[in-house]
Amino acid sequence: MFTGLVEQVGEVRRIERGVAGSSLRIASTFEALVLGESIAVNGVCLTVTQRLEDGFLADASAETLSRTTLGGLATGSKVHLERAVRLGDRMGGHLVTGHVDGVAKIVQRVPSGGSLRMTFEVPGALAPFLAPKGSVAVDGVSLTVNGVAAARFEVTLVPFTLKETTFAGLQAMQSVNIEVDVLAKYVASLLGKPGVDGAGGGVSLDLLREQGYLGP
């Protein structure tokens, strides 16, 4: 489990591709890494398979590569890194599982003072799980949703976030990993609308309000 607060930006140093997936060598300054521990790489939970002096190795399956942006990484790519949260740590962001729900595209970026307003378009099956002032993880970063219109949502990236992440360099039509709020998925499951991949359908915000799970 993660919080969506990026600890550092790492760099992909080598990618070894195979039929079953890829092995990623990622440079980082994490200390005392443990074999088998979980690290979120651009929001995708990966397992440390080898510790290195300048980082670690992690494997990404063919399924992971096909359903996330990790398949598009290249040597030199910058990635967001976060180690799994410890029980009792401060929850500064929101509950993030590291299980990406889909890939979104950036459709607009508008500078606003020192901040940046960015609009994303998600697959239609994910739209019902987004709500104004709700939480969403974009490439593993916990962000607050400013507004939602159909399958699009907007966030505001403040100067600190732009400095500590890769977002400042993202351009329109680039793809990012999206994980919707896990609490919204559990509510949908309780209402008999499981899944976010289109197989189980979605659940409307109006229905959630009618059932008393959301305020007016």
Buried (B, 14 or more C-beta within 10 A) or exposed (E): BBBBBBBBBBBBBEBEEEEEBBBBBBBBEBEEBEEEBBBBBBBBBBBBEEBBEEBBBBBBEBEBBEBBBBBEBEEEBBBBBBBBBEEEEEEEBBBBBBBBBBBBBBBEBEEEEEBBBBBBBBBEBBBBBBBEEBBBBBBBBBBEBBBBEEBBBBBBBEEEBBEBBBBEEBEEEEBBBBBBBBBBBEBBEEBEBBBBEEEBEBBEBEBBEEEEBBEE
